[in-house]
């Protein structure tokens, strides 16, 4: 009995030390910005879905009484770097396929940290294009890492364990095609939202060779 109690105590101490070490590896300090450096140089394969109302101009009903949902296919998001500013920012490129060719659809998208830990946080981004499209996105990053003492300790787990998605967005677009009316109030307009969701993937799985 005495030996059995001793082993129980040893196991409890070992469990405490393990939990303490793991907790220290992911320690969070309230009021301090987390270190997001591990998210740099990572890739995500995502699905993009756009849901919008379509208007033929100002002052009239939408073309359809219900918003149209349109899957936009697969895209890849490259988290290129991070800056430990206050608040921290991540810089990303979004790659998509146009006319059968993969190309960076958006370059140097700035995602500004809003709240959360290094393994689960929210960031916001806003972009505008030359063809009168403005988009606001609220991203949520969810990471999972291998535990200390394992061969891949500290590395992100792939296979769907580390994810990127959106929990809010807005899209506004005004048609600026060459044959669009001169009066801006007569141009076609779209208003809606975008949903982005996907998982971290190795760079070796990309269907293209990324260029700087």
C-alpha positions in Angstrom: 0.0 0.0 0.0 2.8 2.4 0.9 4.6 1.7 -2.4 1.3 2.2 -4.3 0.7 5.6 -2.6 4.3 6.6 -3.5 3.7 5.8 -7.2 0.4 7.7 -7.2 2.2 10.7 -5.8 5.0 10.4 -8.4 2.4 10.2 -11.2 0.6 13.3 -9.9 3.8 15.3 -9.6 4.8 14.2 -13.2 1.3 15.2 -14.5 1.6 18.6 -12.7 5.0 19.3 -14.2 3.8 18.3 -17.7 0.7 20.5 -17.5 2.8 23.4 -16.1 5.4 23.1 -18.8 2.7 23.0 -21.5 0.9 25.9 -19.9 4.1 28.0 -19.9 4.6 27.2 -23.6 1.3 28.9 -24.4 1.1 31.3 -21.5 -1.1 34.3 -22.1 -0.7 37.7 -20.4 -3.8 39.9 -20.3 -3.1 43.3 -21.8 0.0 42.1 -23.8 -0.1 41.5 -27.5 0.7 37.9 -28.5 3.6 36.8 -30.6 2.2 35.9 -34.0 5.5 35.2 -35.7 4.8 31.5 -36.2 1.9 32.4 -38.6 4.4 34.0 -41.0 5.3 32.0 -44.1 2.2 29.8 -44.0 -0.4 28.9 -46.6 -4.1 28.3 -46.4 -6.3 26.6 -49.0 -9.7 28.3 -48.8 -13.2 28.3 -50.4 -14.7 31.7 -51.2 -18.4 32.2 -51.4 -20.0 35.6 -52.2 -23.6 36.5 -51.4 -24.9 39.8 -52.9 -27.9 41.8 -53.8 -27.7 43.2 -57.4 -29.1 46.6 -58.3 -29.4 48.2 -61.7 -28.9 51.6 -60.3 -29.8 54.0 -57.4 -33.5 54.3 -56.4 -34.8 51.0 -57.7 -35.5 47.6 -56.3 -32.9 44.9 -56.5 -32.8 42.7 -59.6 -33.9 39.8 -57.4 -35.9 39.9 -54.2 -33.3 37.6 -52.6 -29.6 37.8 -52.5 -27.7 35.5 -54.9 -25.0 33.2 -53.5 -22.1 32.4 -55.8 -19.3 30.1 -55.0 -16.1 31.7 -56.3 -14.0 28.5 -56.2 -10.7 27.8 -54.4 -8.1 30.4 -53.5 -4.9 30.3 -51.5 -3.9 32.8 -48.8 -0.3 33.3 -48.0 0.5 34.9 -44.7 3.8 36.4 -45.7 5.0 38.2 -42.6 4.0 39.9 -39.4 5.0 43.1 -37.7 5.1 43.3 -33.8 3.6 46.8 -33.8 0.8 47.9 -31.5 -1.4 46.3 -32.5 0.4 43.6 -34.5 -0.3 43.2 -38.2 0.0 40.3 -40.6 0.6 40.8 -44.3 -1.0 38.4 -46.8 -1.4 37.7 -50.5 -4.5 36.1 -51.9 -4.0 33.9 -54.9 -6.8 32.9 -57.3 -7.1 31.3 -60.7 -8.2 33.6 -63.6 -8.5 32.3 -67.2 -6.7 29.1 -66.1 -3.7 30.9 -64.6 -3.0 31.2 -60.9 -2.1 34.8 -59.9 -2.0 37.0 -56.8 -5.5 38.6 -56.8 -4.6 40.8 -53.9 -1.1 41.8 -52.7 0.0 42.9 -49.3 -3.3 42.7 -47.6 -2.9 44.0 -44.0 -4.6 42.0 -41.3 -4.7 44.0 -38.1 -4.8 42.0 -34.8 -7.9 42.8 -32.8 -8.1 40.3 -29.9 -7.2 36.8 -28.8 -4.2 34.6 -28.1 -1.4 33.4 -30.4 -3.5 30.2 -31.2 -6.9 31.8 -31.6 -7.3 35.4 -32.5 -9.4 37.8 -34.6 -8.0 40.2 -37.2 -9.6 42.8 -39.5 -8.7 43.8 -43.0 -10.0 46.2 -45.6 -9.2 46.6 -49.2 -10.3 48.6 -52.2 -9.6 47.9 -55.9 -9.3 50.1 -58.9 -12.6 48.8 -60.3 -14.6 50.3 -57.5 -14.8 47.2 -55.2 -14.4 47.7 -51.4 -14.3 44.8 -49.0 -14.1 44.5 -45.3 -13.2 41.2 -43.6 -13.0 39.9 -40.1 -10.8 36.9 -40.0 -10.5 34.3 -37.2 -7.3 32.2 -37.0 -7.5 28.9 -35.1 -4.2 27.1 -34.6 -3.2 23.8 -33.1 0.4 22.8 -32.4 2.2 19.6 -31.5 3.0 19.3 -27.8 6.4 19.8 -26.3 8.5 16.6 -26.3 7.1 15.3 -29.6 9.1 15.2 -32.9 7.2 18.2 -34.3 7.0 20.2 -31.1 5.9 23.7 -31.7 4.8 23.2 -35.3 1.3 23.8 -36.5 -0.8 20.7 -37.0 -2.2 20.4 -40.6 -4.9 18.2 -42.0 -7.7 20.6 -40.9 -6.5 21.2 -37.4 -5.2 24.8 -38.1 -7.8 26.9 -39.8 -8.6 30.3 -41.2 -12.1 31.7 -41.7 -14.2 34.8 -41.6 -16.9 35.7 -39.0 -18.0 38.9 -40.7 -17.6 40.8 -44.0 -19.0 43.4 -46.4 -18.7 43.9 -50.2 -19.7 47.0 -52.2 -19.1 47.2 -55.9 -20.0 49.8 -58.5 -19.8 48.9 -62.2 -17.2 51.0 -63.9 -17.2 49.1 -67.2 -16.4 51.0 -70.3 -20.0 50.8 -71.4 -21.4 51.9 -68.0 -23.5 55.1 -67.9 -21.6 58.3 -67.2 -24.1 59.1 -64.4 -22.8 57.2 -61.3 -26.3 56.8 -60.0 -27.2 54.7 -63.1 -24.4 52.3 -62.8 -25.1 48.7 -61.6 -24.3 48.0 -58.0 -23.7 44.9 -55.8 -23.8 44.8 -52.0 -23.3 41.8 -49.8 -20.8 39.7 -48.0 -18.1 37.1 -48.5 -17.3 33.9 -46.6 -13.8 32.5 -46.6 -12.9 29.2 -44.9 -10.1 26.7 -45.1 -7.1 25.0 -43.6 -3.4 25.5 -43.4 -1.5 23.5 -46.1 2.2 22.9 -46.9 3.7 25.0 -49.6 4.6 21.8 -51.5 0.9 21.2 -52.1 0.3 24.4 -54.1 -0.8 23.9 -57.7 1.5 26.8 -58.8 4.9 28.2 -58.0 4.5 31.4 -56.0 6.6 34.4 -57.1 7.6 37.2 -54.8 
